[in-house]
Amino acid sequence: MRKLSALLLALTALLYGAPGAHAADNGEWSVEPAASGPDHRPYFYLAAAPGTTLTDRVTVTNKTAAPLTFRLYAADAYNTERDGGFAVRTRSEPQRGVGAWAKPERDRVTVPARSAVTVPYALTVPETAEPGDHPGAVVALDERVAAGSGDAVAVGIQRAVGARIHLRVNGPTMAALSVEDVRYTPHRPLVPGAGDSSAVISYTLHNRGNVTLNPRVALRAEGLFGRTLLARDLTKIPSELLPRQKIRLTETWAGAPQLDWGEVTLTASARDVRESAAVSFFALPWLVAAVLLAAASGAGLWLRTRLRRARDT
């Protein structure tokens, strides 16, 4: 089968979040803001008014014993569907923010072995740009195409590393966060008290504002008469939710009730915003449900028979 060189892109754009973070680095090459004064910049932190052009420089370092050639481009950032991680668009995808506004002086660069090359770039913010955060990255894409492995043997793999750009366009900012489409999916054993007792709670976390948020989500479940069945802070939450992004998340509730009636509430908070959403649940083992259904069917049949006899008489 013919190799599809651009079908799979392994993009290493997940950078460290600490203030003293290092360059984006995959062990063979790294991408980072060019040194500026005594302080090391882990990311590009930029602020500008609409209609402004900014200039900066990016450094690509080759750590291998052979020259490497890269494609340089700017890209918009987004949250992945899988886990909400930070990722950037590929060269072939449409760019509407930083990816369309930032242009490296050179779009192709060869870096000698164990050397570094610094390339200037310009970022022009359109007059019509919306205020708020516009995350992205400057990406160095390796021109080499590696063969896939296993089931992906017919797929070519290209690797890339990106240095994050945090751009704030001047103007009004608004933090807005919501929890949407909460669902409760139980695993119901056949016999009460037997087998696994768990449930999956799924929900959408939506950043409706124009600034990046660091969300927290609390889960609470109550049963009949307001009994607290579960209360915990969730950990499988992205460290940052980018503006206008929504992600679908799930949480497993081990030991969920097998026979109860209640409500699950998810509360998301970030900065000065706090929003909740809830879903009701009715836990009933399959055997009990079948017995109740059979009883209801029998009662309905008996009632119809009585009514028919009453009409006949």
Phi and psi in degrees as a GROMACS rama.xvg file:
@    title "Ramachandran Plot"
@    xaxis  label "Phi"
@    yaxis  label "Psi"
@TYPE xy
-66.4454  140.367  ARG-2
-75.1409  132.156  LYS-3
-101.042  98.7737  LEU-4
-68.7946  -28.7252  SER-5
-108.229  11.28  ALA-6
-74.3615  -33.9115  LEU-7
-123.712  121.193  LEU-8
-119.029  115.128  LEU-9
-89.2388  99.7382  ALA-10
-104.742  113.107  LEU-11
-93.1078  84.8616  THR-12
-117.178  11.9703  ALA-13
-87.6048  107.294  LEU-14
-102.995  166.205  LEU-15
-71.4701  147.354  TYR-16
-96.5147  -9.23093  GLY-17
-74.2769  152.665  ALA-18
-57.6146  -31.6341  PRO-19
-93.4582  32.1741  GLY-20
-62.6213  156.09  ALA-21
-93.388  177.42  HIS-22
-65.0295  155.297  ALA-23
-65.0845  125.06  ALA-24
-149.441  130.728  ASP-25
-111.008  13.0067  ASN-26
95.6901  -24.3537  GLY-27
-107.042  -35.9014  GLU-28
-149.174  160.032  TRP-29
-133.912  157.801  SER-30
-133.635  129.663  VAL-31
-156.75  161.788  GLU-32
-60.5731  141.137  PRO-33
-62.6893  147.655  ALA-34
-56.4215  134.19  ALA-35
-138.181  98.2471  SER-36
75.2631  -163.309  GLY-37
-76.3282  -18.7099  PRO-38
-94.7845  133.658  ASP-39
-81.1918  134.239  HIS-40
-101.152  117.304  ARG-41
-71.4002  -33.017  PRO-42
-133.212  174.114  TYR-43
-89.6634  114.277  PHE-44
-105.361  109.974  TYR-45
-127.05  146.79  LEU-46
-139.665  138.322  ALA-47
-158.642  156.911  ALA-48
-89.313  155.263  ALA-49
-55.1387  139.521  PRO-50
88.5847  -0.00309656  GLY-51
-94.3955  146.231  THR-52
-112.531  126.355  THR-53
-108.932  151.086  LEU-54
-126.496  145.748  THR-55
-156.15  -175.951  ASP-56
-138.454  143.982  ARG-57
-119.42  140.708  VAL-58
-112.638  127.802  THR-59
-110.32  123.748  VAL-60
-113.249  126.158  THR-61
-95.2426  118.813  ASN-62
-100.966  3.9711  LYS-63
-95.0678  176.802  THR-64
-92.9595  11.508  ALA-65
-138.608  155.098  ALA-66
-63.5459  148.805  PRO-67
-129.664  139.379  LEU-68
-113.182  133.201  THR-69
-125.775  151.362  PHE-70
-93.3555  127.393  ARG-71
-103.434  131.019  LEU-72
-156.628  159.666  TYR-73
-97.6813  150.403  ALA-74
-144.249  148.787  ALA-75
-74.8088  150.406  ASP-76
-103.064  157.124  ALA-77
-155.25  167.96  TYR-78
-92.8053  131.641  ASN-79
-69.2986  151.303  THR-80
-70.6737  -30.2632  GLU-81
-67.131  -47.3479  ARG-82
-144.176  7.56385  ASP-83
78.202  12.071  GLY-84
-68.0201  163.566  GLY-85
-78.9177  126.953  PHE-86
-144.054  166.335  ALA-87
-129.13  157.367  VAL-88
-69.3376  153.37  ARG-89
-80.6542  170.326  THR-90
-62.1239  -29.6294  ARG-91
-84.3051  -10.1808  SER-92
-86.7953  152.639  GLU-93
-63.0893  140.453  PRO-94
-116.725  130.761  GLN-95
-121.592  -12.8085  ARG-96
-120.241  -120.325  GLY-97
-53.4952  -36.8154  VAL-98
-62.4857  -29.0195  GLY-99
-92.6558  -22.4234  ALA-100
-93.7477  -25.9371  TRP-101
-98.5494  133.711  ALA-102
-132.57  114.175  LYS-103
-64.4208  149.373  PRO-104
-62.5973  -29.9132  GLU-105
-128.746  133.949  ARG-106
-96.3571  -0.571045  ASP-107
-143.708  131.043  ARG-108
-142.571  137.187  VAL-109
-106.917  124.868  THR-110
-108.787  120.461  VAL-111
-60.9937  164.694  PRO-112
-57.3546  135.453  ALA-113
49.2279  45.2467  ARG-114
-137.87  174.658  SER-115
-134.361  147.654  ALA-116
-128.204  133.33  VAL-117
-107.839  130.558  THR-118
-123.931  126.196  VAL-119
-70.4614  154.624  PRO-120
-144.825  155.854  TYR-121
-118.17  141.656  ALA-122
-125.197  114.323  LEU-123
-107.268  117.586  THR-124
-86.5493  121.654  VAL-125
-63.0292  155.431  PRO-126
-60.768  -28.1143  GLU-127
-93.6383  7.38748  THR-128
-62.8826  136.584  ALA-129
-72.7001  142.983  GLU-130
-67.1874  160.415  PRO-131
111.91  -163.961  GLY-132
-86.3497  138.598  ASP-133
-132.428  89.8254  HIS-134
-79.1442  149.966  PRO-135
-168.232  -157.006  GLY-136
-163.402  156.938  ALA-137
-99.7694  123.518  VAL-138
-113.663  137.676  VAL-139
-110.676  109.268  ALA-140
-99.6548  120.874  LEU-141
-65.9472  129.562  ASP-142
-72.6992  -18.5196  GLU-143
-69.264  145.307  ARG-144
-115.903  116.956  VAL-145
-94.0334  150.25  ALA-146
-73.1003  143.982  ALA-147
-75.0145  175.196  GLY-148
-131.291  161  SER-149
62.4524  -130.094  GLY-150
-69.635  -16.2063  ASP-151
-100.262  24.6488  ALA-152
-63.4095  -26.8151  VAL-153
-90.7371  7.49798  ALA-154
-111.42  127.129  VAL-155
-79.6258  145.893  GLY-156
-119.606  127.251  ILE-157
-114.022  141.768  GLN-158
-110.541  152.051  ARG-159
-147.427  156.343  ALA-160
-132.43  138.208  VAL-161
-128.794  140.622  GLY-162
-95.9874  124.413  ALA-163
-65.4977  145.924  ARG-164
-118.109  122.108  ILE-165
-106.951  99.7914  HIS-166
-105.945  127.473  LEU-167
-111.892  116.668  ARG-168
-87.0766  127.965  VAL-169
-60.2232  145.794  ASN-170
139.311  -177.105  GLY-171
-62.6905  138.432  PRO-172
-117.23  150.125  THR-173
-142.469  125.949  MET-174
-95.092  124.517  ALA-175
-147.347  127.752  ALA-176
-138.087  138.546  LEU-177
-140.41  155.074  SER-178
-108.43  126.856  VAL-179
-130.622  154.796  GLU-180
50.2788  57.3084  ASP-181
-76.959  131.127  VAL-182
-131.869  147.036  ARG-183
-121.898  118.114  TYR-184
-121.047  103.921  THR-185
-86.1686  154.671  PRO-186
-101.741  110.373  HIS-187
-101.614  119.05  ARG-188
-69.7106  158.492  PRO-189
-67.0035  -43.1875  LEU-190
-113.919  134.971  VAL-191
-55.0718  132.533  PRO-192
84.2751  -2.8532  GLY-193
-112.919  143.264  ALA-194
79.6861  -174.029  GLY-195
-70.7258  137.064  ASP-196
-119.998  101.086  SER-197
-150.482  170.441  SER-198
-151.139  152.329  ALA-199
-111.235  126.446  VAL-200
-107.356  119.742  ILE-201
-116.682  148.622  SER-202
-161.635  162.934  TYR-203
-110.364  129.435  THR-204
-103.239  122.158  LEU-205
-125.208  119.519  HIS-206
-88.1666  102.636  ASN-207
-91.2369  -0.706997  ARG-208
-96.7165  -164.754  GLY-209
-118.386  19.7267  ASN-210
-129.412  152.113  VAL-211
-70.5733  136.564  THR-212
-118.443  151.788  LEU-213
-110.809  87.1684  ASN-214
-78.0223  155.45  PRO-215
-128.467  144.67  ARG-216
-132.667  129.733  VAL-217
-111.362  138.63  ALA-218
-113.721  132.352  LEU-219
-138.265  134.69  ARG-220
-126.367  133.731  ALA-221
-123.659  142.823  GLU-222
-102.151  -158.851  GLY-223
-57.4224  142.286  LEU-224
63.1303  22.4971  PHE-225
76.6474  16.4516  GLY-226
-67.1267  133.763  ARG-227
-79.6371  116.511  THR-228
-97.3262  -28.2212  LEU-229
-158.573  138.416  LEU-230
-153.746  112.101  ALA-231
-158.244  155.947  ARG-232
-87.4183  132.776  ASP-233
-81.9647  145.875  LEU-234
-108.809  -20.1131  THR-235
-86.3496  57.7912  LYS-236
-119.5  136.585  ILE-237
-61.7691  143.067  PRO-238
-67.3266  -24.8435  SER-239
-145.302  135.387  GLU-240
-112.201  116.503  LEU-241
-75.115  158.141  LEU-242
-56.9279  139.517  PRO-243
62.7079  18.5418  ARG-244
-101.287  146.61  GLN-245
-133.06  140.775  LYS-246
-132.174  148.278  ILE-247
-99.7454  125.084  ARG-248
-125.06  156.236  LEU-249
-132.23  151.555  THR-250
-137.991  130.284  GLU-251
-92.0933  131.372  THR-252
-106.45  96.3894  TRP-253
-75.3301  137.497  ALA-254
78.6704  24.1793  GLY-255
-60.9569  150.685  ALA-256
-65.0137  144.233  PRO-257
-93.3896  -21.0898  GLN-258
-144.434  95.8304  LEU-259
-167.815  170.713  ASP-260
-141.779  121.851  TRP-261
-166.126  -151.076  GLY-262
-147.253  141.023  GLU-263
-109.028  129.616  VAL-264
-122.781  131.352  THR-265
-112.872  128.955  LEU-266
-120.61  118.01  THR-267
-104.083  139.409  ALA-268
-141.544  150.073  SER-269
-168.591  134.718  ALA-270
53.4216  -123.136  ARG-271
-104.004  18.1496  ASP-272
-110.487  146.506  VAL-273
-151.831  119.503  ARG-274
-135.13  145.855  GLU-275
-128.502  154.739  SER-276
-147.182  150.862  ALA-277
-138.765  160.927  ALA-278
-142.368  139.727  VAL-279
-83.6443  153.049  SER-280
-136.646  152.415  PHE-281
-133.631  102.742  PHE-282
-89.9852  126.258  ALA-283
-152.613  120.68  LEU-284
-59.3942  153.442  PRO-285
-58.6774  -41.8255  TRP-286
-63.6207  -44.0467  LEU-287
-64.4874  -42.1006  VAL-288
-61.4189  -40.7398  ALA-289
-65.8236  -41.8434  ALA-290
-63.2113  -44.4647  VAL-291
-64.5615  -39.8348  LEU-292
-64.4316  -42.8455  LEU-293
-63.7031  -40.3203  ALA-294
-64.913  -42.2098  ALA-295
-64.7787  -40.2687  ALA-296
-64.7176  -42.3095  SER-297
-63.7697  -41.0288  GLY-298
-65.153  -38.7096  ALA-299
-65.5332  -41.8345  GLY-300
-63.9345  -42.1298  LEU-301
-62.5522  -41.2435  TRP-302
-67.0515  -41.4642  LEU-303
-63.7421  -39.326  ARG-304
-62.6249  -43.4785  THR-305
-62.8563  -43.0518  ARG-306
-65.4379  -39.4907  LEU-307
-64.1012  -42.624  ARG-308
-65.3519  -35.4995  ARG-309
-66.4911  -37.0755  ALA-310
-68.6789  -38.1764  ARG-311
-66.2579  -29.4107  ASP-312
